[in-house]
Amino acid sequence: MTIPYDSVEGRARYIDQAILYVDARESWKVGDFGQTIAEYRAITYQGVPLSDAIGVVALAVDKTADGYTLYATSTSGTREFYSARLDHAGSVLEVRALDDRELIQAEIALGTDLNGNGGIGGGTVLYTDSQELDISVNELGQLCIDNGLGTLVPLFFGGAAVTVDTLGDALDITDVLATSNGYQLWVADYQGNVVQVGFSTGGHSSTVTALTPEQVRAAEAARNVDLNNRTDTPLTEGWTAMLQTEAVRGLVEQLTADGQRLGHADLVNIVATAIASVPPGQQVGAALVGDLRAIAARGQALFGQDAESTDYLSFVFDQMVSTSRANSFYTGGQTRASALGSLNAESSAEQLQKLGGKWLLGLDLPNPTTEGDTANPEARAATGVYKVFDAPLFGSAGPQFTDVNQGSAGTCYLMASAAAVAHSKPGAIEAVFVSNGANALGQQTYGVRLYDGRGQTHWVTVNNQLVVASAEDDVPLYSKLANTLTPQDTKLWLPLLEKAYAQMNEQGFLGREAMSNGKNAMWAIEGGFSEAGSYILGTGSWTYSDDAEDVGYQVNHNPLTTVQLLPEGLSDVQVLARYLNGGNTLFVGSSANTHDADQRILFTEGHAYIIMDADPADAHNTTVTVYNPWGSTTPDNPNYVAPFAADMADLVGVEGLSFWLYDF
């Protein structure tokens, strides 16, 4: 079987007036907004095309009167940044290193975070806000303790600088305090394990102590901090007495009288009350922040009516009031994000309102711009505006693979993954969503859940606003609402999942490469592979290879999406037929072009498909049905065939097809 790159198609790495594009083999191209991909120019140096393979990653590109300016960074770990002057043809004319001042100016001009510190431009960015000391990220991405004396103390662990990349999405600093000989930090991993790390006054690590669950609970009670990030602080009698903001305390006591649990509308009400309690022109203050975090810490015991809603509300409320990398920016449906930042004592009421809108109301809408479905040679970058759509989430028939009707976004990998799950395990699609009903603005909101590569749940809130080309349009620009076989049946689940994927990208666990990871933008989720199905299911996705060197490869850094050795004594066809005859659905990535006798498209390069058993009654059947996320063939789209019939014995011999299996 063919072992793929991490994406079935090329994708943009930066979009503004100029576009930085990387193809499926990581080669760089530059173009102007509105051009087709065929019109982009390869970025070359002395005639040699450049790619990520040279040890430098291209980050962004800016349009100039004489051509373009390319911005890039070294992959050597030294965090060196460069600019390259390009002519109109994409040829590199000059390369030079950027100093800190020039890097800051470039970030401001581009409106994007080049150095990965969570901010745009100069200055430090808050990383962790604790009761006593804060931790910030400097321009180099290094974590520093703010000692309260106007000095930032850089942190070193084992002699190496502690950076945002060091912690990644697996570790989180949950508290920090000053000691007589330095500092003490508590660090939690994704499973809730906590270690206590001592640092000298100079910021160098000295001691590391793993805490038992009992010690964690005792420390949480003593410091009134959620040290393990599990929102599992017990709900003790009279706990509301610790809440210092009278209006918030009174409302919580009213809403939880007689053992009542807090629902989505209750949390929205609590946030509104908290905002109203802040005097005009004043900061939120430590007392109110502490109150909101005390409520969040008890989420598992206090929120929701069932396991799913409890998990959802606990996650989003905690992200709203605590420090989260996803809080760095607020996009709000615009083409450029603005700085936001996590809640802290110095926050304004407006910042708290935006955080509430982001996590509870789905108002932080993704950047609506896309590069386009690059499997279509006419694809070009597009943008639009948001519009409210009213339709059932699933309808009476529930999720179906024929609901998958890809729009102009290059998200075929996500569409195919969702179609595969909808066909083989529709209940898993239904379990992704929690319905909140209508908010105060009359918009429907939903909690949407994905799993990371370790099987941990992540949530966002989405509303029913979707991108259209213009306000007069009634059809979404990207994933459509209409079932491809019964267009009168409209459903929201797939467009909402696509939008949620973009919002979830800010949390950093989706394994997106370079500039696209961490961006709340539709363009940032274009291009991918079968890992999207693992994020939906929380279980594995794999392909088989008879080459031992391929074994263990992880698609887009997802440990759930790997290459396994073909079972001894079995052929590709036997393995795949057995899988399909068990009621399962295959994900197929295509880097080939194939046609029928009338030259209509069957498989197209840079696209994803699903394959289903064509005869479920025959346990040894090898005939299959192939479905294209573009939807079923219609008179309006006569140039491709979908679905079409095939035989696995023929398909496994087609060069460029890669078959991936899910653990349903």
C-alpha positions as CSV (number, residue, x, y, z in Angstrom):
1,M,0.0,0.0,0.0
2,T,1.1,3.6,-0.6
3,I,2.4,5.4,2.5
4,P,1.3,9.1,2.2
5,Y,2.6,12.4,3.2
6,D,0.7,14.1,6.1
7,S,-1.8,15.7,3.7
8,V,-3.7,14.4,0.6
9,E,-3.4,17.9,-0.8
10,G,-1.5,21.2,-0.7
11,R,-2.6,24.0,1.6
12,A,-1.9,27.6,2.4
13,R,0.4,28.4,5.3
14,Y,-0.4,32.1,5.2
15,I,-3.1,34.1,3.4
16,D,-3.4,37.9,3.0
17,Q,-2.9,39.9,-0.1
18,A,-0.1,37.4,-0.9
19,I,-0.4,33.7,-0.3
20,L,2.3,31.3,0.9
21,Y,1.4,27.8,-0.3
22,V,3.0,24.4,0.3
23,D,2.1,21.4,-1.8
24,A,1.7,17.9,-0.5
25,R,5.5,17.4,-0.7
26,E,6.2,20.6,1.4
27,S,7.5,22.6,-1.6
28,W,6.9,26.3,-1.3
29,K,5.0,28.5,-3.7
30,V,3.9,32.1,-3.7
31,G,0.8,33.7,-5.2
32,D,-1.6,36.6,-5.0
33,F,-5.1,36.4,-3.5
34,G,-7.6,35.5,-6.1
35,Q,-5.3,33.5,-8.4
36,T,-5.7,29.9,-9.1
37,I,-3.1,27.5,-7.7
38,A,-1.9,26.8,-11.2
39,E,-0.9,30.5,-11.3
40,Y,1.3,30.3,-8.2
41,R,5.1,30.4,-8.7
42,A,7.6,28.0,-7.1
43,I,9.9,29.7,-4.6
44,T,13.4,29.0,-5.9
45,Y,17.0,29.8,-5.0
46,Q,19.4,29.8,-8.0
47,G,16.8,27.8,-9.9
48,V,16.4,25.1,-7.2
49,P,12.8,24.8,-5.7
50,L,12.8,25.3,-2.0
51,S,10.8,23.2,0.6
52,D,10.8,22.4,4.3
53,A,13.5,19.8,3.6
54,I,16.2,22.5,3.7
55,G,16.0,22.8,7.5
56,V,14.1,26.1,7.3
57,V,10.3,26.5,7.5
58,A,8.6,29.2,5.5
59,L,6.1,31.0,7.7
60,A,4.5,33.9,5.8
61,V,4.8,36.1,2.8
62,D,4.1,39.8,2.2
63,K,3.5,41.5,-1.1
64,T,5.8,44.3,-2.1
65,A,6.1,46.7,-5.1
66,D,9.0,44.6,-6.4
67,G,7.7,41.2,-5.6
68,Y,7.4,39.6,-2.2
69,T,9.1,39.2,1.2
70,L,9.3,35.7,2.6
71,Y,9.6,35.1,6.4
72,A,11.1,31.9,7.7
73,T,12.6,30.3,10.7
74,S,15.3,27.7,11.3
75,T,14.3,24.2,12.5
76,S,17.6,23.8,14.4
77,G,16.1,24.9,17.7
78,T,18.0,28.2,17.8
79,R,14.8,30.2,17.0
80,E,16.6,32.2,14.3
81,F,14.3,34.2,11.9
82,Y,15.0,35.3,8.4
83,S,13.5,37.4,5.6
84,A,14.1,36.7,2.0
85,R,13.4,39.2,-0.8
86,L,11.7,37.5,-3.8
87,D,11.1,38.8,-7.3
88,H,7.7,38.5,-9.0
89,A,8.7,35.1,-10.3
90,G,9.4,33.8,-6.8
91,S,13.2,33.7,-7.1
92,V,15.2,34.5,-3.9
93,L,17.2,37.6,-4.4
94,E,18.5,38.3,-0.9
95,V,18.4,36.6,2.5
96,R,19.2,38.1,5.9
97,A,18.7,37.3,9.6
98,L,16.1,39.4,11.5
99,D,16.9,41.0,14.9
100,D,14.2,41.2,17.5
101,R,13.0,44.7,16.4
102,E,12.6,43.6,12.8
103,L,10.8,40.5,13.8
104,I,8.3,42.6,15.9
105,Q,7.8,44.9,13.0
106,A,7.1,42.0,10.7
107,E,4.5,40.5,13.0
108,I,2.7,43.8,13.2
109,A,2.8,44.2,9.4
110,L,1.6,40.7,8.8
111,G,-0.9,40.6,11.7
112,T,0.3,37.2,12.8
113,D,2.4,35.6,15.5
114,L,5.7,34.5,13.8
115,N,7.7,33.6,16.9
116,G,5.0,31.5,18.6
117,N,4.9,33.4,21.9
118,G,1.2,34.0,21.7
119,G,1.2,37.6,20.8
120,I,1.7,40.0,17.9
121,G,4.5,42.6,18.2
122,G,6.7,43.5,21.1
123,G,6.4,42.8,24.8
124,T,5.7,39.7,26.8
125,V,2.6,37.7,26.8
126,L,0.9,36.3,30.0
127,Y,1.2,32.5,30.2
128,T,0.0,31.7,33.7
129,D,-1.8,34.0,36.2
130,S,-1.5,32.6,39.7
131,Q,-2.5,34.0,43.1
132,E,1.0,35.3,43.8
133,L,3.3,35.4,40.7
134,D,2.8,35.3,37.0
135,I,4.6,33.5,34.2
136,S,5.0,35.3,30.9
137,V,6.4,34.4,27.5
138,N,9.1,36.6,26.1
139,E,9.8,37.4,22.4
140,L,11.9,34.2,22.1
141,G,9.1,32.0,23.4
142,Q,10.9,31.4,26.7
143,L,8.9,31.2,29.9
144,C,9.8,33.7,32.6
145,I,8.7,34.4,36.1
146,D,7.5,37.9,36.8
147,N,9.0,38.4,40.3
148,G,6.8,41.5,41.0
149,L,9.9,43.8,41.0
150,G,9.9,44.6,37.3
151,T,12.2,41.8,36.4
152,L,11.5,38.7,34.3
153,V,13.4,35.6,35.4
154,P,13.9,33.1,32.5
155,L,13.3,29.5,33.4
156,F,15.7,26.7,32.7
157,F,15.2,22.9,33.2
158,G,18.2,20.7,33.1
159,G,20.2,23.6,31.7
160,A,17.8,24.1,28.7
161,A,15.5,27.1,28.3
162,V,11.8,26.3,29.1
163,T,9.7,27.4,26.1
164,V,6.1,27.1,25.0
165,D,7.2,24.3,22.8
166,T,8.9,22.5,25.7
167,L,5.5,22.2,27.5
168,G,3.5,21.6,24.3
169,D,-0.1,20.5,24.8
170,A,0.8,17.7,27.3
171,L,2.0,19.9,30.2
172,D,0.6,22.9,32.0
173,I,1.9,25.1,34.8
174,T,-1.0,25.4,37.2
175,D,0.5,27.5,40.0
176,V,3.6,29.3,41.1
177,L,4.8,31.0,44.3
178,A,8.0,32.5,45.7
179,T,10.0,30.7,48.4
180,S,12.8,31.7,50.6
181,N,15.4,30.4,48.1
182,G,13.6,30.8,44.8
183,Y,10.3,29.6,43.3
184,Q,8.0,26.7,43.4
185,L,6.0,25.6,40.4
186,W,3.2,23.0,40.0
187,V,3.1,21.3,36.6
188,A,0.2,19.0,35.6
189,D,0.2,16.6,32.6
190,Y,-2.8,15.7,30.5
191,Q,-3.8,12.8,32.8
192,G,-3.9,15.0,35.9
193,N,-0.6,13.9,37.4
194,V,1.2,16.7,39.2
195,V,4.9,17.4,39.9
196,Q,6.3,20.2,42.1
197,V,9.4,21.8,40.6
198,G,11.7,24.0,42.6
199,F,13.7,26.8,40.9
200,S,16.6,28.9,42.1
201,T,16.3,32.7,42.2
202,G,18.2,32.6,38.9
203,G,15.4,30.4,37.3
204,H,17.3,27.1,37.2
205,S,15.5,23.9,38.2
206,S,16.7,22.3,41.4
207,T,14.2,19.8,42.7
208,V,11.4,17.7,41.1
209,T,8.8,16.0,43.3
210,A,6.0,13.8,42.0
211,L,2.8,14.3,44.1
212,T,0.4,11.5,45.1
213,P,-3.3,12.1,44.4
214,E,-3.7,12.6,48.2
215,Q,-1.0,15.2,48.2
216,V,-2.6,17.0,45.2
217,R,-6.0,17.1,47.0
218,A,-4.4,18.5,50.1
219,A,-2.4,21.1,48.2
220,E,-5.5,22.1,46.3
221,A,-7.5,22.5,49.5
222,A,-4.7,24.5,51.1
223,R,-4.1,26.9,48.1
224,N,-7.7,26.8,46.7
225,V,-6.2,26.1,43.2
226,D,-7.1,23.4,40.7
227,L,-3.5,22.0,40.5
228,N,-4.3,19.0,38.4
229,N,-6.5,20.7,35.8
230,R,-9.3,18.1,36.3
231,T,-12.0,20.5,37.7
232,D,-12.6,17.8,40.3
233,T,-12.4,19.8,43.5
234,P,-15.1,18.3,45.9
235,L,-18.3,20.2,46.5
236,T,-18.1,20.6,50.3
237,E,-21.0,22.0,52.3
238,G,-20.9,25.8,52.5
239,W,-18.2,26.1,49.9
240,T,-19.9,29.2,48.4
241,A,-18.8,31.2,51.5
242,M,-15.4,31.6,49.9
243,L,-16.8,33.5,46.9
244,Q,-16.0,37.2,47.6
245,T,-18.2,38.9,44.9
246,E,-21.6,39.3,46.5
247,A,-23.6,39.2,43.3
248,V,-21.9,36.1,42.0
249,R,-22.1,34.3,45.3
250,G,-25.8,35.1,45.7
251,L,-26.6,33.9,42.1
252,V,-24.6,30.7,42.5
253,E,-26.4,29.9,45.8
254,Q,-29.8,30.6,44.2
255,L,-29.0,28.4,41.2
256,T,-27.6,25.5,43.2
257,A,-30.3,25.5,45.9
258,D,-31.7,22.0,46.7
259,G,-28.7,20.4,45.0
260,Q,-29.5,21.8,41.5
261,R,-26.6,21.5,39.0
262,L,-25.6,24.4,36.7
263,G,-26.5,24.2,33.0
264,H,-25.2,26.2,30.1
265,A,-27.7,29.0,30.5
266,D,-26.8,29.3,34.2
267,L,-23.1,29.7,33.4
268,V,-23.9,32.4,30.8
269,N,-25.9,34.1,33.5
270,I,-23.1,33.8,36.0
271,V,-20.6,35.4,33.6
272,A,-23.0,38.2,32.8
273,T,-23.4,38.9,36.5
274,A,-19.7,38.8,37.0
275,I,-19.2,41.4,34.1
276,A,-21.9,43.6,35.6
277,S,-20.2,43.6,39.0
278,V,-17.1,45.3,37.6
279,P,-17.3,49.1,38.1
280,P,-17.0,51.1,34.8
281,G,-13.4,51.7,33.8
282,Q,-12.0,49.3,36.5
283,Q,-10.2,46.0,36.2
284,V,-11.8,42.7,36.9
285,G,-9.7,42.2,40.1
286,A,-8.2,39.2,41.8
287,A,-11.3,38.5,43.9
288,L,-13.6,38.0,40.9
289,V,-11.0,36.0,39.1
290,G,-10.6,33.8,42.2
291,D,-14.4,33.4,42.4
292,L,-14.8,32.3,38.8
293,R,-11.9,29.8,39.1
294,A,-13.3,28.4,42.4
295,I,-16.6,27.7,40.5
296,A,-14.6,26.1,37.6
297,A,-12.6,23.9,39.9
298,R,-15.8,22.3,41.0
299,G,-17.2,21.7,37.5
300,Q,-17.3,17.9,37.7
301,A,-19.5,18.1,40.8
302,L,-21.5,21.2,39.8
303,F,-22.1,21.4,36.1
304,G,-24.3,19.5,33.6
305,Q,-27.1,16.9,33.7
306,D,-25.2,13.9,32.2
307,A,-21.6,12.8,31.6
308,E,-21.3,14.6,28.2
309,S,-22.7,18.0,29.3
310,T,-20.7,17.8,32.5
311,D,-17.5,17.2,30.6
312,Y,-18.3,19.9,28.1
313,L,-19.3,22.7,30.5
314,S,-16.4,21.9,32.9
315,F,-13.9,22.1,30.0
316,V,-15.1,25.4,28.4
317,F,-15.7,27.2,31.7
318,D,-12.3,26.3,32.9
319,Q,-10.7,27.4,29.6
320,M,-12.6,30.7,29.9
321,V,-11.4,31.6,33.4
322,S,-8.0,29.9,33.5
323,T,-4.9,30.3,31.4
324,S,-5.2,28.7,27.9
325,R,-3.1,29.0,24.8
326,A,-6.4,29.2,22.9
327,N,-7.1,32.6,24.7
328,S,-4.2,34.3,23.0
329,F,-6.3,35.8,20.2
330,Y,-9.8,36.7,19.3
331,T,-10.9,36.4,15.6
332,G,-14.6,37.0,15.7
333,G,-15.1,36.2,12.0
334,Q,-12.5,38.7,10.8
335,T,-9.6,38.0,8.5
336,R,-7.1,39.1,11.1
337,A,-7.1,38.1,14.7
338,S,-6.6,40.6,17.6
339,A,-4.8,40.0,20.9
340,L,-7.1,38.8,23.7
341,G,-5.2,36.9,26.5
342,S,-6.3,34.8,29.4
343,L,-8.3,36.2,32.3
344,N,-6.3,37.8,35.1
345,A,-6.7,40.4,37.8
346,E,-5.8,43.2,35.3
347,S,-8.3,42.2,32.7
348,S,-11.1,44.5,31.7
349,A,-14.8,43.7,31.7
350,E,-14.7,43.7,27.9
351,Q,-12.0,41.0,27.9
352,L,-14.1,38.9,30.3
353,Q,-17.1,39.4,28.0
354,K,-15.1,38.3,24.9
355,L,-13.8,35.2,26.8
356,G,-17.4,34.4,27.7
357,G,-18.5,34.8,24.1
358,K,-15.6,32.7,22.9
359,W,-16.2,29.7,25.2
360,L,-19.9,29.7,26.0
361,L,-21.6,31.4,23.0
362,G,-19.4,30.4,20.0
363,L,-18.9,34.1,19.0
364,D,-15.2,33.7,18.3
365,L,-15.9,32.7,14.7
366,P,-13.0,31.5,12.5
367,N,-11.4,33.6,9.9
368,P,-13.6,32.9,6.9
369,T,-10.8,32.8,4.3
370,T,-9.8,29.6,2.6
371,E,-7.2,28.6,0.0
372,G,-9.8,26.4,-1.7
373,D,-10.3,22.7,-2.6
374,T,-7.0,22.1,-4.4
375,A,-8.2,18.9,-6.0
376,N,-10.1,21.3,-8.2
377,P,-7.7,22.9,-10.7
378,E,-9.9,26.1,-10.6
379,A,-9.5,26.5,-6.9
380,R,-8.6,29.9,-5.7
381,A,-8.6,31.7,-2.3
382,A,-12.0,32.9,-1.2
383,T,-13.5,34.7,1.8
384,G,-17.0,35.6,2.9
385,V,-19.2,36.7,5.8
386,Y,-21.2,34.8,8.4
387,K,-24.9,34.3,8.3
388,V,-27.3,32.4,10.6
389,F,-28.7,29.1,9.3
390,D,-31.7,27.3,10.9
391,A,-31.8,23.6,10.3
392,P,-32.0,20.4,12.4
393,L,-28.8,19.2,13.8
394,F,-29.3,15.6,12.6
395,G,-32.9,15.3,11.4
396,S,-35.1,12.3,11.8
397,A,-32.7,10.0,9.8
398,G,-29.7,10.8,12.0
399,P,-26.2,11.3,10.6
400,Q,-25.6,9.7,7.1
401,F,-22.6,9.6,4.9
402,T,-24.7,11.2,2.2
403,D,-24.9,14.3,4.4
404,V,-21.3,14.9,3.5
405,N,-21.3,17.5,0.7
406,Q,-18.0,19.3,0.6
407,G,-17.9,23.0,-0.2
408,S,-15.0,25.0,-1.6
409,A,-12.7,24.6,1.4
410,G,-9.9,22.1,1.1
411,T,-11.2,19.9,3.9
412,C,-11.8,16.7,2.0
413,Y,-9.9,14.7,4.6
414,L,-12.3,15.9,7.3
415,M,-15.3,15.3,5.1
416,A,-14.2,11.8,4.2
417,S,-13.4,11.0,7.9
418,A,-16.8,12.2,9.0
419,A,-18.5,10.3,6.2
420,A,-16.7,7.1,7.3
421,V,-17.8,7.5,10.9
422,A,-21.4,8.4,9.9
423,H,-21.7,5.3,7.8
424,S,-20.2,2.8,10.2
425,K,-21.0,4.3,13.6
426,P,-23.5,7.2,13.4
427,G,-23.9,7.2,17.1
428,A,-20.3,8.4,17.4
429,I,-21.2,11.5,15.4
430,E,-24.2,12.1,17.6
431,A,-22.0,11.9,20.7
432,V,-19.8,14.7,19.4
433,F,-22.5,17.3,20.0
434,V,-24.2,18.7,23.1
435,S,-27.2,21.0,22.3
436,N,-27.5,24.2,24.4
437,G,-30.6,25.6,22.8
438,A,-30.9,29.3,21.8
439,N,-28.8,32.0,23.5
440,A,-29.9,35.5,24.4
441,L,-29.2,36.6,20.8
442,G,-31.6,33.9,19.5
443,Q,-28.7,31.9,18.1
444,Q,-28.5,28.1,18.6
445,T,-25.3,27.0,20.3
446,Y,-23.7,23.5,20.5
447,G,-20.8,22.0,22.4
448,V,-18.6,20.1,20.0
449,R,-16.1,17.5,21.3
450,L,-12.9,16.0,19.7
451,Y,-10.3,13.7,21.2
452,D,-6.6,14.5,21.1
453,G,-4.0,11.9,20.2
454,R,-3.9,10.7,23.7
455,G,-7.6,10.1,23.9
456,Q,-8.3,13.1,26.1
457,T,-11.5,15.2,25.3
458,H,-11.5,18.8,24.1
459,W,-14.5,21.0,23.6
460,V,-15.5,24.2,21.9
461,T,-18.9,26.0,21.6
462,V,-20.2,26.8,18.1
463,N,-23.2,28.8,17.0
464,N,-25.3,28.3,13.9
465,Q,-23.5,31.0,11.9
466,L,-21.9,29.8,8.7
467,V,-19.8,31.4,6.0
468,V,-21.5,32.6,2.8
469,A,-19.9,34.4,-0.2
470,S,-22.1,37.5,0.4
471,A,-24.9,38.4,2.8
472,E,-27.5,37.8,0.0
473,D,-26.5,34.1,-0.4
474,D,-28.4,31.3,1.1
475,V,-25.9,28.5,0.5
476,P,-22.9,28.1,2.8
477,L,-19.6,28.6,1.0
478,Y,-18.0,25.6,2.7
479,S,-19.6,22.4,3.9
480,K,-23.2,22.3,2.7
481,L,-26.4,21.5,4.7
482,A,-28.2,19.5,2.0
483,N,-28.1,15.7,1.9
484,T,-26.7,14.8,-1.5
485,L,-29.4,12.2,-2.2
486,T,-32.3,14.1,-0.7
487,P,-31.5,17.8,-1.0
488,Q,-34.7,18.7,0.9
489,D,-33.1,17.3,4.0
490,T,-30.9,19.9,5.5
491,K,-28.7,19.2,8.6
492,L,-26.3,21.3,10.6
493,W,-23.9,18.7,12.0
494,L,-21.3,18.6,9.3
495,P,-20.9,22.4,8.8
496,L,-20.7,22.8,12.5
497,L,-18.1,20.1,12.8
498,E,-16.0,21.8,10.1
499,K,-16.3,25.1,11.9
500,A,-15.5,23.6,15.3
501,Y,-12.4,21.9,13.8
502,A,-11.1,25.4,13.0
503,Q,-12.0,26.8,16.5
504,M,-10.4,23.7,18.1
505,N,-7.2,24.3,16.1
506,E,-6.4,27.1,18.6
507,Q,-5.9,24.4,21.3
508,G,-2.8,23.1,19.5
509,F,-3.5,19.4,19.6
510,L,-4.5,18.8,16.0
511,G,-1.0,18.4,14.8
512,R,-1.2,21.0,12.1
513,E,2.1,22.1,10.7
514,A,4.0,25.4,11.1
515,M,1.8,28.5,10.8
516,S,-1.5,26.7,10.6
517,N,-1.5,25.2,14.1
518,G,-3.0,27.5,16.7
519,K,-4.9,29.6,14.1
520,N,-8.7,29.9,14.4
521,A,-9.1,30.1,10.6
522,M,-10.8,28.0,7.9
523,W,-7.7,28.2,5.8
524,A,-5.7,26.7,8.7
525,I,-7.5,23.4,8.6
526,E,-7.2,22.8,4.9
527,G,-5.1,19.8,4.0
528,G,-4.9,16.7,6.3
529,F,-5.4,13.0,6.4
530,S,-7.2,10.2,8.2
531,E,-6.3,11.5,11.6
532,A,-9.5,13.6,11.6
533,G,-11.5,10.4,12.1
534,S,-9.4,9.5,15.2
535,Y,-10.1,12.9,16.6
536,I,-13.8,12.2,16.2
537,L,-13.7,8.7,17.5
538,G,-10.9,8.8,20.1
539,T,-9.6,5.5,18.7
540,G,-7.0,4.4,16.3
541,S,-6.6,4.8,12.5
542,W,-4.0,2.8,10.7
543,T,-2.8,1.5,7.4
544,Y,-0.7,-1.6,6.6
545,S,2.7,-1.8,5.0
546,D,5.0,-4.8,4.2
547,D,8.0,-2.6,4.8
548,A,9.2,-2.6,8.4
549,E,10.8,0.9,8.0
550,D,7.3,2.4,7.6
551,V,6.0,0.9,10.9
552,G,5.3,3.4,13.6
553,Y,5.0,6.5,11.3
554,Q,2.5,8.9,12.8
555,V,0.3,11.0,10.5
556,N,0.4,14.7,11.6
557,H,2.0,13.7,14.9
558,N,-1.1,11.8,16.0
559,P,-0.1,8.7,18.0
560,L,-3.5,7.2,17.2
561,T,-2.9,7.3,13.4
562,T,0.0,5.0,12.5
563,V,1.5,2.5,10.1
564,Q,1.3,-1.2,11.0
565,L,3.0,-4.2,9.6
566,L,0.9,-6.2,7.2
567,P,-0.2,-9.4,9.0
568,E,1.9,-12.4,8.0
569,G,0.3,-14.7,5.5
570,L,-2.4,-12.2,4.4
571,S,-2.5,-10.1,1.3
572,D,-3.7,-6.4,1.1
573,V,-6.9,-7.5,-0.5
574,Q,-7.7,-10.1,2.1
575,V,-7.0,-7.7,5.0
576,L,-9.1,-4.9,3.5
577,A,-12.0,-7.2,2.4
578,R,-12.2,-8.7,5.9
579,Y,-12.4,-5.2,7.4
580,L,-15.0,-4.1,5.0
581,N,-17.1,-7.2,5.3
582,G,-17.2,-6.5,9.1
583,G,-19.3,-3.5,8.4
584,N,-16.4,-1.0,8.5
585,T,-15.6,1.9,6.2
586,L,-12.2,2.7,4.6
587,F,-10.7,6.1,4.3
588,V,-8.8,6.5,1.0
589,G,-6.2,9.2,0.1
590,S,-5.6,9.6,-3.6
591,S,-2.5,11.0,-5.2
592,A,-3.6,9.6,-8.6
593,N,-6.0,10.6,-11.4
594,T,-8.2,7.9,-12.8
595,H,-11.2,8.1,-15.1
596,D,-14.0,6.0,-16.5
597,A,-14.5,5.1,-20.1
598,D,-16.2,8.5,-20.7
599,Q,-13.2,10.3,-19.1
600,R,-15.2,11.4,-16.1
601,I,-13.2,11.6,-12.9
602,L,-13.2,8.6,-10.6
603,F,-10.2,9.2,-8.3
604,T,-8.5,12.6,-8.5
605,E,-5.1,13.7,-7.2
606,G,-5.0,15.4,-3.8
607,H,-8.4,14.2,-2.7
608,A,-9.9,11.8,0.0
609,Y,-12.7,9.3,-0.4
610,I,-14.5,6.5,1.5
611,I,-15.0,2.9,0.5
612,M,-17.9,0.7,1.7
613,D,-18.9,-2.9,1.2
614,A,-21.2,-3.2,-1.8
615,D,-22.7,-6.5,-0.7
616,P,-23.1,-6.8,3.1
617,A,-24.8,-10.2,2.7
618,D,-21.7,-11.8,1.3
619,A,-19.0,-12.3,4.0
620,H,-16.3,-12.9,1.3
621,N,-17.3,-10.1,-1.1
622,T,-14.6,-7.8,-2.5
623,T,-16.9,-5.5,-4.5
624,V,-17.1,-2.0,-3.1
625,T,-18.8,1.4,-3.4
626,V,-16.5,4.5,-3.5
627,Y,-18.0,7.8,-2.3
628,N,-16.6,11.2,-3.0
629,P,-17.1,14.0,-0.4
630,W,-18.0,16.3,-3.3
631,G,-21.4,14.5,-3.2
632,S,-23.3,12.4,-5.6
633,T,-23.1,13.1,-9.3
634,T,-25.8,15.5,-10.5
635,P,-26.6,17.2,-13.8
636,D,-24.8,20.3,-12.5
637,N,-21.6,18.3,-11.8
638,P,-21.3,15.7,-14.6
639,N,-17.5,15.6,-14.8
640,Y,-17.0,13.2,-11.9
641,V,-18.7,9.9,-10.8
642,A,-19.9,9.5,-7.3
643,P,-20.6,7.0,-6.0
644,F,-19.0,4.4,-8.2
645,A,-18.5,0.7,-8.1
646,A,-15.1,-1.0,-7.9
647,D,-13.4,-4.2,-6.7
648,M,-10.7,-4.1,-4.0
649,A,-8.6,-6.5,-6.0
650,D,-8.3,-3.8,-8.6
651,L,-8.0,-0.8,-6.3
652,V,-5.0,-2.1,-4.3
653,G,-3.0,-2.2,-7.5
654,V,-3.7,1.5,-8.3
655,E,-0.5,3.5,-7.7
656,G,-1.2,6.5,-5.4
657,L,-4.1,5.1,-3.4
658,S,-3.6,4.8,0.4
659,F,-6.2,2.8,2.4
660,W,-6.7,3.7,6.1
661,L,-8.8,1.7,8.7
662,Y,-10.6,3.0,11.8
663,D,-11.2,1.2,15.0
664,F,-15.0,1.7,15.2
